[in-house]
Amino acid sequence: MSNISAYIILIIAVVLGTASNGFAKGAQGFTVLLPSIITAVTIVGCMYTLSLVMKSIPVGITYASFAGLCIIATTIVGMYKFKQIPDLYTMLGLALIIAGVLIVNLLGKAN
């Protein structure tokens, strides 16, 4: 698999991971059936796509990218779906996460 394909699949993993995070809140501790099922299915799909990415991109870079992007995406979902507006320090931290993901992917060399 080419790196471009791996990064496309990584974005799919981020979408699935973000969906699982959003539905987990609605699942209320896995006591509400439909959000619980969607959470479980999206988590499994997320882990499967991450395993595909790790065939081409080193595990550390894969997971750092996934985690960072998932945090950013989940924060955006929280802003729109749950009206959770981050404060200045949270925004600063998110900017540092974005910088970290960029540094790992553009400058890092892990084999």
PyMOL commands that place a pseudoatom at each C-alpha (Angstrom):
pseudoatom trace, name=CA, resn=MET, resi=1, chain=A, elem=C, hetatm=0, pos=[0.000, 0.000, 0.000]
pseudoatom trace, name=CA, resn=SER, resi=2, chain=A, elem=C, hetatm=0, pos=[1.320, 3.463, -0.842]
pseudoatom trace, name=CA, resn=ASN, resi=3, chain=A, elem=C, hetatm=0, pos=[1.723, 6.154, 1.802]
pseudoatom trace, name=CA, resn=ILE, resi=4, chain=A, elem=C, hetatm=0, pos=[-1.044, 8.183, 0.171]
pseudoatom trace, name=CA, resn=SER, resi=5, chain=A, elem=C, hetatm=0, pos=[-3.454, 5.246, 0.492]
pseudoatom trace, name=CA, resn=ALA, resi=6, chain=A, elem=C, hetatm=0, pos=[-2.330, 4.728, 4.080]
pseudoatom trace, name=CA, resn=TYR, resi=7, chain=A, elem=C, hetatm=0, pos=[-3.023, 8.369, 4.950]
pseudoatom trace, name=CA, resn=ILE, resi=8, chain=A, elem=C, hetatm=0, pos=[-6.463, 8.177, 3.312]
pseudoatom trace, name=CA, resn=ILE, resi=9, chain=A, elem=C, hetatm=0, pos=[-7.250, 5.109, 5.424]
pseudoatom trace, name=CA, resn=LEU, resi=10, chain=A, elem=C, hetatm=0, pos=[-5.879, 6.974, 8.464]
pseudoatom trace, name=CA, resn=ILE, resi=11, chain=A, elem=C, hetatm=0, pos=[-8.418, 9.742, 7.834]
pseudoatom trace, name=CA, resn=ILE, resi=12, chain=A, elem=C, hetatm=0, pos=[-11.154, 7.076, 7.726]
pseudoatom trace, name=CA, resn=ALA, resi=13, chain=A, elem=C, hetatm=0, pos=[-9.865, 5.777, 11.086]
pseudoatom trace, name=CA, resn=VAL, resi=14, chain=A, elem=C, hetatm=0, pos=[-10.038, 9.318, 12.500]
pseudoatom trace, name=CA, resn=VAL, resi=15, chain=A, elem=C, hetatm=0, pos=[-13.625, 9.711, 11.256]
pseudoatom trace, name=CA, resn=LEU, resi=16, chain=A, elem=C, hetatm=0, pos=[-14.597, 6.370, 12.813]
pseudoatom trace, name=CA, resn=GLY, resi=17, chain=A, elem=C, hetatm=0, pos=[-12.770, 7.188, 16.063]
pseudoatom trace, name=CA, resn=THR, resi=18, chain=A, elem=C, hetatm=0, pos=[-14.438, 10.581, 16.259]
pseudoatom trace, name=CA, resn=ALA, resi=19, chain=A, elem=C, hetatm=0, pos=[-17.836, 9.010, 15.589]
pseudoatom trace, name=CA, resn=SER, resi=20, chain=A, elem=C, hetatm=0, pos=[-17.264, 6.470, 18.347]
pseudoatom trace, name=CA, resn=ASN, resi=21, chain=A, elem=C, hetatm=0, pos=[-16.356, 9.267, 20.768]
pseudoatom trace, name=CA, resn=GLY, resi=22, chain=A, elem=C, hetatm=0, pos=[-19.449, 11.259, 19.857]
pseudoatom trace, name=CA, resn=PHE, resi=23, chain=A, elem=C, hetatm=0, pos=[-21.784, 8.298, 20.166]
pseudoatom trace, name=CA, resn=ALA, resi=24, chain=A, elem=C, hetatm=0, pos=[-20.149, 7.120, 23.410]
pseudoatom trace, name=CA, resn=LYS, resi=25, chain=A, elem=C, hetatm=0, pos=[-21.461, 10.236, 25.154]
pseudoatom trace, name=CA, resn=GLY, resi=26, chain=A, elem=C, hetatm=0, pos=[-24.966, 9.465, 23.897]
pseudoatom trace, name=CA, resn=ALA, resi=27, chain=A, elem=C, hetatm=0, pos=[-24.629, 5.827, 24.955]
pseudoatom trace, name=CA, resn=GLN, resi=28, chain=A, elem=C, hetatm=0, pos=[-24.626, 6.999, 28.604]
pseudoatom trace, name=CA, resn=GLY, resi=29, chain=A, elem=C, hetatm=0, pos=[-22.365, 4.265, 29.899]
pseudoatom trace, name=CA, resn=PHE, resi=30, chain=A, elem=C, hetatm=0, pos=[-23.691, 1.770, 27.340]
pseudoatom trace, name=CA, resn=THR, resi=31, chain=A, elem=C, hetatm=0, pos=[-27.201, 1.990, 28.785]
pseudoatom trace, name=CA, resn=VAL, resi=32, chain=A, elem=C, hetatm=0, pos=[-28.838, 3.350, 25.599]
pseudoatom trace, name=CA, resn=LEU, resi=33, chain=A, elem=C, hetatm=0, pos=[-29.006, 0.655, 22.912]
pseudoatom trace, name=CA, resn=LEU, resi=34, chain=A, elem=C, hetatm=0, pos=[-28.579, 2.393, 19.524]
pseudoatom trace, name=CA, resn=PRO, resi=35, chain=A, elem=C, hetatm=0, pos=[-25.710, 4.741, 20.446]
pseudoatom trace, name=CA, resn=SER, resi=36, chain=A, elem=C, hetatm=0, pos=[-24.041, 1.817, 22.238]
pseudoatom trace, name=CA, resn=ILE, resi=37, chain=A, elem=C, hetatm=0, pos=[-24.202, -0.355, 19.114]
pseudoatom trace, name=CA, resn=ILE, resi=38, chain=A, elem=C, hetatm=0, pos=[-22.923, 2.476, 16.902]
pseudoatom trace, name=CA, resn=THR, resi=39, chain=A, elem=C, hetatm=0, pos=[-20.095, 3.139, 19.358]
pseudoatom trace, name=CA, resn=ALA, resi=40, chain=A, elem=C, hetatm=0, pos=[-19.041, -0.522, 19.331]
pseudoatom trace, name=CA, resn=VAL, resi=41, chain=A, elem=C, hetatm=0, pos=[-19.211, -0.847, 15.546]
pseudoatom trace, name=CA, resn=THR, resi=42, chain=A, elem=C, hetatm=0, pos=[-17.260, 2.363, 14.912]
pseudoatom trace, name=CA, resn=ILE, resi=43, chain=A, elem=C, hetatm=0, pos=[-14.567, 1.398, 17.439]
pseudoatom trace, name=CA, resn=VAL, resi=44, chain=A, elem=C, hetatm=0, pos=[-14.079, -1.970, 15.721]
pseudoatom trace, name=CA, resn=GLY, resi=45, chain=A, elem=C, hetatm=0, pos=[-13.953, -0.272, 12.314]
pseudoatom trace, name=CA, resn=CYS, resi=46, chain=A, elem=C, hetatm=0, pos=[-11.505, 2.280, 13.653]
pseudoatom trace, name=CA, resn=MET, resi=47, chain=A, elem=C, hetatm=0, pos=[-9.130, -0.357, 15.016]
pseudoatom trace, name=CA, resn=TYR, resi=48, chain=A, elem=C, hetatm=0, pos=[-9.338, -2.346, 11.783]
pseudoatom trace, name=CA, resn=THR, resi=49, chain=A, elem=C, hetatm=0, pos=[-8.458, 0.676, 9.643]
pseudoatom trace, name=CA, resn=LEU, resi=50, chain=A, elem=C, hetatm=0, pos=[-5.601, 1.586, 12.008]
pseudoatom trace, name=CA, resn=SER, resi=51, chain=A, elem=C, hetatm=0, pos=[-4.213, -1.941, 11.633]
pseudoatom trace, name=CA, resn=LEU, resi=52, chain=A, elem=C, hetatm=0, pos=[-4.208, -1.467, 7.851]
pseudoatom trace, name=CA, resn=VAL, resi=53, chain=A, elem=C, hetatm=0, pos=[-2.375, 1.848, 8.154]
pseudoatom trace, name=CA, resn=MET, resi=54, chain=A, elem=C, hetatm=0, pos=[0.282, 0.260, 10.375]
pseudoatom trace, name=CA, resn=LYS, resi=55, chain=A, elem=C, hetatm=0, pos=[1.301, -1.997, 7.475]
pseudoatom trace, name=CA, resn=SER, resi=56, chain=A, elem=C, hetatm=0, pos=[2.775, 1.074, 5.743]
pseudoatom trace, name=CA, resn=ILE, resi=57, chain=A, elem=C, hetatm=0, pos=[3.357, 3.733, 8.391]
pseudoatom trace, name=CA, resn=PRO, resi=58, chain=A, elem=C, hetatm=0, pos=[5.264, 3.015, 11.619]
pseudoatom trace, name=CA, resn=VAL, resi=59, chain=A, elem=C, hetatm=0, pos=[3.070, 2.377, 14.653]
pseudoatom trace, name=CA, resn=GLY, resi=60, chain=A, elem=C, hetatm=0, pos=[4.291, 5.444, 16.577]
pseudoatom trace, name=CA, resn=ILE, resi=61, chain=A, elem=C, hetatm=0, pos=[3.609, 7.834, 13.725]
pseudoatom trace, name=CA, resn=THR, resi=62, chain=A, elem=C, hetatm=0, pos=[0.284, 6.174, 12.978]
pseudoatom trace, name=CA, resn=TYR, resi=63, chain=A, elem=C, hetatm=0, pos=[-0.957, 6.411, 16.535]
pseudoatom trace, name=CA, resn=ALA, resi=64, chain=A, elem=C, hetatm=0, pos=[0.412, 9.901, 17.180]
pseudoatom trace, name=CA, resn=SER, resi=65, chain=A, elem=C, hetatm=0, pos=[-1.338, 11.123, 14.039]
pseudoatom trace, name=CA, resn=PHE, resi=66, chain=A, elem=C, hetatm=0, pos=[-4.544, 9.258, 14.830]
pseudoatom trace, name=CA, resn=ALA, resi=67, chain=A, elem=C, hetatm=0, pos=[-4.711, 10.417, 18.439]
pseudoatom trace, name=CA, resn=GLY, resi=68, chain=A, elem=C, hetatm=0, pos=[-3.916, 14.033, 17.657]
pseudoatom trace, name=CA, resn=LEU, resi=69, chain=A, elem=C, hetatm=0, pos=[-6.364, 14.298, 14.776]
pseudoatom trace, name=CA, resn=CYS, resi=70, chain=A, elem=C, hetatm=0, pos=[-9.039, 12.445, 16.720]
pseudoatom trace, name=CA, resn=ILE, resi=71, chain=A, elem=C, hetatm=0, pos=[-8.657, 14.871, 19.645]
pseudoatom trace, name=CA, resn=ILE, resi=72, chain=A, elem=C, hetatm=0, pos=[-9.072, 17.849, 17.310]
pseudoatom trace, name=CA, resn=ALA, resi=73, chain=A, elem=C, hetatm=0, pos=[-12.039, 16.301, 15.492]
pseudoatom trace, name=CA, resn=THR, resi=74, chain=A, elem=C, hetatm=0, pos=[-13.731, 15.234, 18.737]
pseudoatom trace, name=CA, resn=THR, resi=75, chain=A, elem=C, hetatm=0, pos=[-13.326, 18.759, 20.109]
pseudoatom trace, name=CA, resn=ILE, resi=76, chain=A, elem=C, hetatm=0, pos=[-15.030, 20.127, 17.000]
pseudoatom trace, name=CA, resn=VAL, resi=77, chain=A, elem=C, hetatm=0, pos=[-17.866, 17.606, 17.393]
pseudoatom trace, name=CA, resn=GLY, resi=78, chain=A, elem=C, hetatm=0, pos=[-18.186, 18.649, 21.043]
pseudoatom trace, name=CA, resn=MET, resi=79, chain=A, elem=C, hetatm=0, pos=[-18.439, 22.289, 20.005]
pseudoatom trace, name=CA, resn=TYR, resi=80, chain=A, elem=C, hetatm=0, pos=[-21.223, 21.690, 17.503]
pseudoatom trace, name=CA, resn=LYS, resi=81, chain=A, elem=C, hetatm=0, pos=[-23.127, 18.748, 18.956]
pseudoatom trace, name=CA, resn=PHE, resi=82, chain=A, elem=C, hetatm=0, pos=[-22.781, 19.396, 22.691]
pseudoatom trace, name=CA, resn=LYS, resi=83, chain=A, elem=C, hetatm=0, pos=[-22.141, 23.185, 22.753]
pseudoatom trace, name=CA, resn=GLN, resi=84, chain=A, elem=C, hetatm=0, pos=[-18.821, 22.629, 24.599]
pseudoatom trace, name=CA, resn=ILE, resi=85, chain=A, elem=C, hetatm=0, pos=[-16.746, 25.695, 23.767]
pseudoatom trace, name=CA, resn=PRO, resi=86, chain=A, elem=C, hetatm=0, pos=[-13.022, 25.381, 24.578]
pseudoatom trace, name=CA, resn=ASP, resi=87, chain=A, elem=C, hetatm=0, pos=[-11.314, 28.155, 26.538]
pseudoatom trace, name=CA, resn=LEU, resi=88, chain=A, elem=C, hetatm=0, pos=[-8.081, 29.925, 25.587]
pseudoatom trace, name=CA, resn=TYR, resi=89, chain=A, elem=C, hetatm=0, pos=[-5.803, 27.358, 27.229]
pseudoatom trace, name=CA, resn=THR, resi=90, chain=A, elem=C, hetatm=0, pos=[-7.617, 24.482, 25.555]
pseudoatom trace, name=CA, resn=MET, resi=91, chain=A, elem=C, hetatm=0, pos=[-7.250, 26.207, 22.194]
pseudoatom trace, name=CA, resn=LEU, resi=92, chain=A, elem=C, hetatm=0, pos=[-3.534, 26.691, 22.860]
pseudoatom trace, name=CA, resn=GLY, resi=93, chain=A, elem=C, hetatm=0, pos=[-3.183, 23.010, 23.731]
pseudoatom trace, name=CA, resn=LEU, resi=94, chain=A, elem=C, hetatm=0, pos=[-5.054, 21.997, 20.577]
pseudoatom trace, name=CA, resn=ALA, resi=95, chain=A, elem=C, hetatm=0, pos=[-2.750, 24.212, 18.494]
pseudoatom trace, name=CA, resn=LEU, resi=96, chain=A, elem=C, hetatm=0, pos=[0.236, 22.434, 20.056]
pseudoatom trace, name=CA, resn=ILE, resi=97, chain=A, elem=C, hetatm=0, pos=[-1.320, 19.063, 19.211]
pseudoatom trace, name=CA, resn=ILE, resi=98, chain=A, elem=C, hetatm=0, pos=[-1.717, 20.163, 15.578]
pseudoatom trace, name=CA, resn=ALA, resi=99, chain=A, elem=C, hetatm=0, pos=[1.908, 21.323, 15.549]
pseudoatom trace, name=CA, resn=GLY, resi=100, chain=A, elem=C, hetatm=0, pos=[2.989, 17.976, 17.005]
pseudoatom trace, name=CA, resn=VAL, resi=101, chain=A, elem=C, hetatm=0, pos=[1.105, 15.971, 14.387]
pseudoatom trace, name=CA, resn=LEU, resi=102, chain=A, elem=C, hetatm=0, pos=[2.653, 18.079, 11.632]
pseudoatom trace, name=CA, resn=ILE, resi=103, chain=A, elem=C, hetatm=0, pos=[6.167, 17.703, 13.057]
pseudoatom trace, name=CA, resn=VAL, resi=104, chain=A, elem=C, hetatm=0, pos=[5.813, 13.924, 13.453]
pseudoatom trace, name=CA, resn=ASN, resi=105, chain=A, elem=C, hetatm=0, pos=[4.550, 13.478, 9.903]
pseudoatom trace, name=CA, resn=LEU, resi=106, chain=A, elem=C, hetatm=0, pos=[6.622, 16.040, 8.025]
pseudoatom trace, name=CA, resn=LEU, resi=107, chain=A, elem=C, hetatm=0, pos=[9.919, 15.960, 9.882]
pseudoatom trace, name=CA, resn=GLY, resi=108, chain=A, elem=C, hetatm=0, pos=[9.984, 12.680, 11.812]
pseudoatom trace, name=CA, resn=LYS, resi=109, chain=A, elem=C, hetatm=0, pos=[11.857, 9.689, 10.503]
pseudoatom trace, name=CA, resn=ALA, resi=110, chain=A, elem=C, hetatm=0, pos=[10.787, 6.401, 12.114]
pseudoatom trace, name=CA, resn=ASN, resi=111, chain=A, elem=C, hetatm=0, pos=[11.304, 3.052, 10.431]
for i in range(1, 111): cmd.bond("trace and resi %d" % i, "trace and resi %d" % (i + 1))
show_as sticks, trace
zoom trace
